């Protein structure tokens, strides 16, 4: 295998993983806030929408990039994944479209219809989050199906919304103050145990449903080298517990503590998942190099990717820099 044919699939796999990680930690808080919308009054709903208003479109760019890389660099895997996951992918897209429509129409359609569009925003956010969790579960099990595989996918489908609610609560702690600052703390506390229990069960169940993953993690000396990943994750969970339940008063001065800890957990989970998958792109079915496009096509796409990814990072940074600070009341005037 020539040099380019070897390293280009590695590059695109890393770029796709980065895109999906950025989507989870950025659009995750959008979806989480959408799922929290029914539990507050109308003025508070407006303020919560204002907290995500400048960002949510840019955040969704990352999932477009990730799927685009899958199609461009790994067409065989793209065909297998999207064919197998046709129904949850379609439902996720419907949820994202519904959420986008509701975002504008909840105010522009007038007070008479606002409650309906608020419900649509909630339902679209919940549907997208559950479908993403289901797809992740199916992907980890290599689309094997069966009772065990379906139970595992259902577990992640229930766990991922809890993570998104935590991310949404962490974002609101950064962007709001007053009464709305206190509510996210309560929401984060309520979601903490479901998220933690779900991730723990996933960590236990993953090697059980995939013998290949079990061999990678529990063979020696890999077990000792890899222990740092669950160890750091446990430290971050302990830090979250301290901040949420014992040192909540510090959030006034350092409101980013919750969100940053969650980002760290997401990064560690991505590293662990990437190691579990490698060198496959679909466990037990397609290898990374087997699924890759021709080296000449990958080289052409490489130059486009090295231009596009920094540009996305640049405008994402610019948007977050421009709209830094506390959210203000939403207006359309």
C-alpha distance (Angstrom), angle and dihedral (degrees) to the residues before:
residue distance angle dihedral
X1 . . .
X2 3.81 . .
X3 3.77 122.6 .
X4 3.81 97.1 -103.8
X5 3.80 92.9 43.7
X6 3.80 87.9 54.6
X7 3.80 104.1 44.0
X8 3.81 100.9 34.6
X9 3.84 94.3 68.3
X10 3.81 88.0 48.4
X11 3.80 90.2 51.5
X12 3.80 93.9 49.7
X13 3.81 92.8 44.6
X14 3.82 89.1 53.4
X15 3.81 91.6 46.2
X16 3.81 91.3 49.7
X17 3.82 91.0 48.8
X18 3.80 90.4 49.4
X19 3.81 91.3 49.9
X20 3.80 93.1 51.3
X21 3.82 91.8 45.9
X22 3.82 90.7 51.7
X23 3.80 89.7 48.5
X24 3.81 92.8 53.4
X25 3.80 96.3 47.6
X26 3.83 94.6 42.4
X27 3.79 108.3 31.5
X28 3.81 88.0 32.4
X29 3.80 91.0 75.1
X30 3.82 90.0 48.2
X31 3.79 90.7 55.0
X32 3.80 91.8 43.2
X33 3.80 92.7 53.5
X34 3.80 89.4 47.8
X35 3.81 89.9 55.6
X36 3.81 90.7 49.6
X37 3.80 94.4 51.2
X38 3.86 98.3 93.9
X39 3.81 93.1 59.8
X40 3.82 97.9 66.8
X41 3.80 138.3 59.7
X42 3.80 124.4 -98.4
X43 3.84 99.5 -92.9
X44 3.79 89.7 49.1
X45 3.81 90.4 49.1
X46 3.81 88.6 56.0
X47 3.79 91.6 51.2
X48 3.81 91.8 48.6
X49 3.81 90.4 50.6
X50 3.81 88.9 48.8
X51 3.82 88.9 54.7
X52 3.81 90.5 62.5
X53 3.81 100.8 26.3
X54 3.84 99.8 99.3
X55 3.80 94.4 42.0
X56 3.78 114.0 39.3
X57 3.81 98.0 82.1
X58 3.80 91.9 50.4
X59 3.81 91.0 45.9
X60 3.80 92.2 58.3
X61 3.81 90.4 55.9
X62 3.79 88.3 80.6
X63 3.80 95.7 63.4
X64 3.81 89.4 48.7
X65 3.80 88.7 52.6
X66 3.81 92.6 47.8
X67 3.80 94.5 50.0
X68 3.81 90.3 42.7
X69 3.80 91.4 55.5
X70 3.81 90.4 48.0
X71 3.81 90.7 53.4
X72 3.80 95.2 42.0
X73 3.81 101.6 41.1
X74 3.82 103.4 26.3
X75 3.82 107.3 29.9
X76 3.81 93.8 161.5
X77 3.80 91.1 54.6
X78 3.81 90.9 43.5
X79 3.80 90.5 55.8
X80 3.80 93.2 47.1
X81 3.81 96.4 44.2
X82 3.79 98.8 44.7
X83 3.81 93.6 40.9
X84 3.80 91.9 51.9
X85 3.80 93.2 42.3
X86 3.80 96.6 39.8
X87 3.81 95.7 126.0
X88 3.85 99.3 45.7
X89 3.82 90.7 42.4
X90 3.80 90.5 52.3
X91 3.80 91.8 47.1
X92 3.81 91.1 48.0
X93 3.80 91.5 51.9
X94 3.80 90.4 48.2
X95 3.81 88.7 51.8
X96 3.81 92.2 50.1
X97 3.81 91.9 46.8
X98 3.80 91.7 47.9
X99 3.79 90.0 49.6
X100 3.79 91.8 50.7
X101 3.81 92.8 49.7
X102 3.80 92.6 46.0
X103 3.81 91.3 49.9
X104 3.81 90.9 66.0
X105 3.79 101.4 28.2
X106 3.82 96.5 51.7
X107 3.79 88.5 78.5
X108 3.79 105.0 19.0
X109 3.82 93.2 54.2
X110 3.80 90.2 60.3
X111 3.79 136.1 -116.2
X112 3.80 93.2 -66.4
X113 3.81 93.0 65.9
X114 3.81 100.4 28.8
X115 3.82 95.6 100.0
X116 3.80 90.1 53.5
X117 3.81 92.7 52.8
X118 3.80 91.0 45.0
X119 3.80 88.1 57.3
X120 3.80 89.7 47.0
X121 3.81 90.4 52.7
X122 3.81 90.3 50.9
X123 3.80 94.1 45.9
X124 3.82 93.2 46.5
X125 3.81 91.0 50.8
X126 3.81 93.1 47.2
X127 3.81 93.4 45.7
X128 3.81 92.9 50.1
X129 3.83 92.5 47.5
X130 3.81 94.8 48.2
X131 3.82 92.5 46.6
X132 3.80 91.6 49.6
X133 3.79 90.0 51.9
X134 3.80 91.7 48.8
X135 3.81 91.9 49.5
X136 3.80 91.5 49.5
X137 3.79 90.4 51.9
X138 3.79 92.4 49.5
X139 3.80 90.5 47.5
X140 3.82 93.9 51.5
X141 3.81 92.1 50.6
X142 3.81 91.5 49.3
X143 3.83 92.1 -116.2
X144 3.80 91.0 -72.5
X145 3.80 95.3 145.0
X146 3.78 119.3 -166.8
X147 3.78 126.8 122.6
X148 3.81 94.5 -66.3
X149 3.79 93.7 48.1
X150 3.79 93.3 46.9
X151 3.82 91.6 48.1
X152 3.81 89.9 50.4
X153 3.82 92.3 49.6
X154 3.81 90.2 48.5
X155 3.81 90.1 51.4
X156 3.81 92.2 55.2
X157 3.82 91.0 42.5
X158 3.83 87.8 59.7
X159 3.81 95.0 40.2
X160 3.80 100.5 50.6
X161 3.85 95.2 61.1
X162 3.83 88.1 54.5
X163 3.81 89.3 54.6
X164 3.80 90.6 48.4
X165 3.80 90.8 50.1
X166 3.80 88.5 52.2
X167 3.81 90.4 50.2
X168 3.81 91.0 47.3
X169 3.80 91.1 50.0
X170 3.79 90.7 48.1
X171 3.80 90.7 51.1
X172 3.81 92.4 49.7
X173 3.81 89.3 51.8
X174 3.81 87.1 58.4
X175 3.81 97.6 42.9
X176 3.82 103.9 38.4
X177 3.77 142.5 48.3
X178 3.81 138.4 -174.2
X179 3.80 118.0 37.4
X180 3.80 93.3 -12.7
X181 3.80 89.0 55.5
X182 3.80 90.9 59.3
X183 3.80 96.2 47.9
X184 3.82 96.6 59.3
X185 3.79 88.1 54.9
X186 3.81 89.4 58.1
X187 3.82 91.6 45.0
X188 3.80 91.7 49.7
X189 3.80 90.7 50.0
X190 3.81 90.8 50.9
X191 3.83 92.8 49.5
X192 3.82 95.7 41.8
X193 3.81 98.3 82.7
X194 3.85 96.2 42.0
X195 3.80 90.3 48.9
X196 3.81 93.6 45.4
X197 3.81 93.9 45.0
X198 3.78 91.3 46.2
X199 3.80 94.2 50.9
X200 3.80 90.9 45.6
X201 3.80 91.8 51.5
X202 3.80 90.1 46.3
X203 3.81 90.2 52.3
X204 3.79 89.5 52.0
X205 3.79 96.2 41.7
X206 3.83 98.5 45.2
X207 3.83 96.4 72.3
X208 3.81 89.4 42.2
X209 3.80 94.2 57.0
X210 3.81 93.4 40.3
X211 3.82 118.4 44.2
X212 3.83 89.3 -173.3
X213 3.80 90.7 60.4
X214 3.81 91.3 45.1
X215 3.82 90.7 55.1
X216 3.79 91.6 51.6
X217 3.79 95.7 50.4
X218 3.79 103.5 36.2
X219 3.79 103.8 37.0
X220 3.80 116.9 101.1
X221 2.98 132.8 -74.8
X222 3.85 89.8 9.6
X223 3.79 91.0 68.8
X224 3.81 92.3 64.2
X225 3.80 94.8 43.9
X226 3.79 93.5 48.5
X227 3.81 96.4 44.6
X228 3.80 88.1 90.8
X229 3.85 90.8 72.4
X230 3.84 97.9 59.2
X231 3.81 89.7 35.8
X232 3.81 93.6 56.4
X233 3.81 90.1 43.2
X234 3.81 90.4 53.9
X235 3.82 90.1 49.2
X236 3.82 90.9 52.8
X237 3.82 91.1 48.2
X238 3.78 89.8 51.1
X239 3.79 89.3 49.2
X240 3.81 90.1 51.2
X241 3.79 91.0 50.0
X242 3.80 90.9 50.7
X243 3.79 93.5 49.7
X244 3.80 95.9 44.4
X245 3.80 100.4 41.2
X246 3.80 108.8 20.5
X247 3.78 109.5 22.9
X248 3.79 103.7 29.0
X249 3.80 90.5 135.9
X250 3.83 89.1 70.4
X251 3.81 89.9 65.2
X252 3.80 90.3 77.1
X253 3.79 90.1 64.6
X254 3.82 97.9 30.3
X255 3.82 107.0 27.7
X256 3.81 93.6 163.3
X257 3.81 94.3 69.1
X258 3.81 95.9 93.8
X259 3.79 96.2 44.9
X260 3.81 94.6 44.5
X261 3.82 91.8 50.5
X262 3.80 90.2 50.8
X263 3.80 90.8 49.7
X264 3.80 88.4 53.0
X265 3.81 90.7 52.2
X266 3.82 90.5 49.5
X267 3.82 91.4 50.0
X268 3.81 91.9 50.6
X269 3.81 91.3 47.0
X270 3.81 89.6 51.6
X271 3.80 91.7 49.8
X272 3.80 90.3 49.5
X273 3.80 92.9 47.5
X274 3.80 92.2 47.2
X275 3.80 91.2 52.0
X276 3.81 90.9 46.8
X277 3.79 92.6 53.0
X278 3.81 100.2 42.5
X279 3.03 126.6 138.6
X280 3.82 89.3 15.7
X281 3.76 125.1 69.0
X282 3.82 90.6 -164.0
X283 3.80 109.7 28.5
X284 3.80 112.2 -111.2
X285 3.81 93.5 -7.0
X286 3.81 113.4 60.6
X287 3.78 130.7 23.0
X288 3.79 121.9 -145.5
X289 3.81 95.2 -111.6
X290 3.79 93.4 37.3
X291 3.81 91.5 57.3
X292 3.82 95.8 42.0
X293 3.78 123.4 108.9
X294 3.79 122.4 -116.9
X295 3.81 114.1 -61.4
X296 3.82 92.8 -118.3
X297 3.81 91.2 53.7
X298 3.80 90.5 47.1
X299 3.80 91.5 50.6
X300 3.80 90.6 52.4
X301 3.81 90.3 49.0
X302 3.80 91.1 45.0
X303 3.80 93.8 67.8
X304 3.77 91.7 48.3
X305 3.79 91.1 49.5
X306 3.81 94.9 49.7
X307 3.81 87.6 54.3
X308 3.80 98.2 42.2
X309 3.83 100.2 45.3
X310 3.85 95.8 54.9
X311 3.81 88.8 45.2
X312 3.83 90.7 54.5
X313 3.79 90.4 47.5
X314 3.81 90.0 48.9
X315 3.79 97.3 52.3
X316 3.81 91.5 40.3
X317 3.81 89.1 54.5
X318 3.81 90.5 45.3
X319 3.81 93.6 51.7
X320 3.79 93.1 48.3
X321 3.80 90.3 46.3
X322 3.81 94.5 49.5
X323 3.80 94.3 47.0
X324 3.79 97.1 39.8
X325 3.80 118.4 134.9
X326 3.77 132.6 48.6
X327 3.80 121.1 -25.4
X328 3.79 117.2 -110.1
X329 3.79 129.9 -150.2
X330 3.79 113.1 -64.6
X331 3.81 117.9 -109.8
X332 3.80 134.1 169.0
X333 3.77 96.9 -158.6
